[in-house]
Structures are given as structure tokens and as C-alpha cells.
Amino acid sequence: MPESTSSRQPVRPFIYATTTSRSLMFAHGEIQSRMWTRDPNALNLEYTRIMMGFLLLNPEPRRIAMVGLGGGSLAKFCYHYLPSARIDVFEINPHVIALRDSFHVPADDSRFTVLLGDGAELIQRHRDEYDAILVDGYDIDGIPAQLTSDAFYEHCFNALAADGLMVGNFHALNFNYRRYLGRIKRRFAGSVIEVSDISLAHRIVFACKGGLLKRRTGLPTRKPDAMSADLWSRIAPGLWPLLD
């Protein structure tokens, strides 16, 4: 998809339902998020399981930020399987937030908050706080320009705690991807790895504020001792082909 400027009014998404799933879409044929109706907390799409691979590097994050709510797949998963983590979700489109109940996104409470606003601006309010920042913000035109700028990656870097991880989802066919990756590598001093999903439709970028990834070419191969077997079973199917 092309780079989006997000200059128009937020597009109202719609729900496409089948007998087994519910999807959030901005346009026909473009799935933004999908949920199994019998297992709302499961990660239905492969790229979301890959993004959760950051837990192989830090299985016990204290604070997580998410840029982009969508159907809430990542937010629900972290809320359910990481009960000790505090989670902030930044979503620019009020119409997306209005559908949170349809996708079983939990209500705001002491450790979970969905904030209406531009994640590129909201992330600037934080410094040295987050163990992980998951960036998966898209609109009908693709990834907004403000979520791929040098300034945005600088603000993400500043918002991360020591050895914190930023994880970004990119469409593999985005002709600006290499430019975005270059910006991330410069800001994170090369402590960056990339992985693709099996279909090669997505590129997931992991960037570390410290040097944790400088000598790695892929994700760790073993389940961390601190990770439950249940959690491991939920993310491992999307990771097996990618493990280093």
C-alpha cells in the first residue's frame, strides 16, 4: 500500500462476519483485523503472532504501548496473557474505537486504556517507560506518514525503557519500506532484525533501544523460562519457520 497522509476525515470501518469469524475492514478485500468468534483472544492473523515474538526477548514486560487498535487483536491478547502488564493503546479513528465491544476489547481499567488521538503525538508524552511499543497503525490508504517519520522513531526510542523493543508491521509490497527500515536502523543504531510471514505479505521489524539485537539475525529458538506453556502454544505456530 502507498504511504498515507491521513489528511482526510477518519473512514468509518465496517464488520464482515462469517459463521466462524468477524473482521474489521475499511474496504472490501482489505482485512484490518480478524477474530475467531469462539476464541476472541486468539491471534487469528499470522503477522500478529510474529509481532508477539518480542516476548521471546522479554517475556515479562511491565508496560506496553500500541499504536493502532484495529479490531484489538494484539490488545486483547496482551491483556489476557500478560496480566502483570499495563497497556496503553493509541487510536486516531473514533469509528474504530466505537466498534471495540463488537471485537470483545476489554473495558478501560487500572492496567488497560484506549486513548483517542494520533499515536505519533501521544507517544511524545512518554520517556523511558515502555518495555515494548507495537506499531500497527493503518488507515484506508495504508500506513500514515507520521508513523514512519524520523521524528516518530526518535519519539519511540525515547519512550522505551532500557533494552525496550519497538515492533512495527509493514506491508512487504510498500515501495517505501526500505526507506522506513533505514530510518529505524539509524535511530536504533543497527540493533534491528526483520522477519517475514510465510506468505511474504508482511515484514515485521524488531528494534531494540539497547544492543540486544545487534548480533542476532532472528528470534530466539527456545521458550523463555518465564513464559507459560499456554502462552507459548498461542504464538509458536506463527514463529516456528522464523526461529534462528
Residue pairs with C-beta under 8 A, 6 or more apart in sequence:
1 138
1 141
1 142
1 143
1 171
1 173
1 174
2 141
2 142
2 174
2 175
2 176
3 141
3 142
3 143
3 144
3 145
3 148
3 174
3 176
4 138
4 139
4 140
4 141
4 142
4 143
4 144
4 145
5 141
5 144
5 145
6 92
6 118
6 139
6 141
6 144
6 145
6 146
10 92
10 93
10 94
10 95
10 96
10 139
11 26
11 93
11 95
11 139
11 140
12 95
13 24
13 25
13 26
13 32
13 93
13 95
13 96
13 99
14 24
14 25
14 26
15 22
15 23
15 24
15 25
15 99
15 102
16 22
16 23
16 25
16 31
17 23
17 37
20 36
20 37
20 38
21 34
21 35
21 36
21 37
21 44
22 34
22 35
22 37
22 71
22 102
22 103
23 31
23 32
23 33
23 34
23 35
23 71
24 31
24 32
24 33
24 34
24 70
24 71
24 96
24 99
24 103
25 31
25 32
26 32
26 139
26 140
27 140
30 140
31 45
32 70
32 71
32 138
33 45
33 70
33 71
33 72
33 73
33 103
34 44
34 45
34 71
34 73
35 42
35 44
35 71
35 73
35 103
35 104
36 42
36 44
40 76
40 103
40 104
41 76
41 77
41 80
41 81
41 104
42 77
42 234
43 49
43 52
43 73
43 74
43 77
43 234
43 235
43 238
44 73
45 73
46 197
46 198
46 199
46 202
46 238
47 169
47 197
47 201
47 202
47 204
47 238
48 73
48 74
48 77
48 136
48 238
49 234
49 235
49 237
49 238
49 239
50 195
50 197
50 202
50 204
50 238
50 239
50 242
51 74
51 134
51 136
51 167
51 169
51 204
52 74
52 77
52 78
52 235
53 167
53 195
53 204
53 206
53 219
53 235
53 238
53 239
53 242
54 61
54 132
54 134
54 165
54 167
54 206
55 61
55 224
55 227
55 231
55 235
56 219
56 220
56 223
56 224
56 227
56 239
57 165
57 206
57 208
57 212
57 213
57 219
57 220
58 131
58 132
58 163
58 165
59 224
59 226
59 227
60 82
60 84
60 226
61 82
61 85
61 131
61 132
62 84
62 85
62 86
62 131
62 161
63 85
63 86
63 87
63 88
63 129
63 130
63 131
63 132
63 161
64 78
64 82
64 85
64 86
64 87
64 88
64 130
64 131
64 132
64 133
64 134
65 87
65 88
65 89
65 90
65 123
65 126
65 130
65 132
65 133
65 134
65 159
66 74
66 75
66 78
66 87
66 88
66 89
66 90
66 133
66 134
66 135
66 136
67 90
67 119
67 120
67 123
67 133
67 134
67 135
67 136
67 137
67 147
68 90
68 91
68 119
68 135
68 136
68 137
68 138
69 75
69 89
69 90
69 91
69 96
69 97
69 100
69 105
69 114
70 96
70 136
70 138
71 99
71 103
71 105
72 89
72 100
72 103
72 104
72 105
74 134
74 136
75 87
75 89
75 105
75 106
75 112
75 114
76 103
76 104
76 105
76 106
77 234
78 85
78 87
79 87
79 106
79 111
79 112
81 228
81 230
81 231
81 234
85 111
86 111
86 112
87 111
87 112
87 113
88 113
88 115
89 112
89 113
89 114
89 115
90 115
90 117
90 118
90 119
90 122
90 123
90 137
91 97
91 114
91 115
91 116
91 117
91 119
91 137
92 116
92 117
92 118
92 119
92 137
92 139
92 144
93 139
94 116
97 114
97 116
100 114
105 114
106 112
108 114
115 122
118 146
119 135
119 137
119 147
120 144
120 146
120 147
120 149
120 151
120 152
120 155
123 133
123 152
123 155
123 156
123 159
124 155
124 159
126 158
126 159
127 158
127 159
128 158
128 159
128 160
128 161
128 162
129 159
129 160
129 161
130 159
130 160
130 161
130 164
131 160
131 161
131 164
131 165
132 164
132 165
132 166
132 167
133 156
133 159
133 160
133 164
133 165
133 166
133 167
134 167
135 147
135 156
135 166
135 167
135 168
135 169
136 168
136 169
137 143
137 144
137 147
138 144
142 171
142 174
143 170
143 171
143 174
146 152
148 176
148 179
148 180
148 183
149 183
150 183
150 186
150 187
153 166
153 183
153 184
153 187
153 188
154 187
156 166
157 166
157 187
157 188
157 209
160 166
160 209
161 209
162 209
162 210
163 208
163 209
163 210
163 212
164 208
164 209
164 210
165 206
165 207
165 208
165 209
165 212
166 184
166 188
166 205
166 206
166 207
166 208
166 209
167 204
167 205
167 206
167 207
168 180
168 184
168 204
168 205
168 207
169 202
169 203
169 204
170 177
170 180
170 202
170 203
170 204
170 205
171 177
171 201
171 202
171 203
172 196
172 200
172 201
172 202
172 203
173 201
174 180
177 203
181 192
181 194
181 203
181 205
184 192
184 205
184 207
185 192
185 207
187 207
188 207
188 208
188 209
189 211
189 214
190 214
191 207
191 208
191 209
191 210
191 211
191 212
191 213
191 214
192 205
192 206
192 207
192 208
192 213
193 205
193 206
193 213
193 216
193 217
193 218
193 219
194 203
194 204
194 205
194 206
195 203
195 204
195 206
195 218
195 219
195 242
196 202
196 203
196 204
196 242
197 204
197 238
198 241
206 213
206 219
207 213
216 244
217 244
218 242
218 243
218 244
219 239
219 242
219 243
219 244
220 243
220 244
221 243
221 244
223 229
223 232
223 236
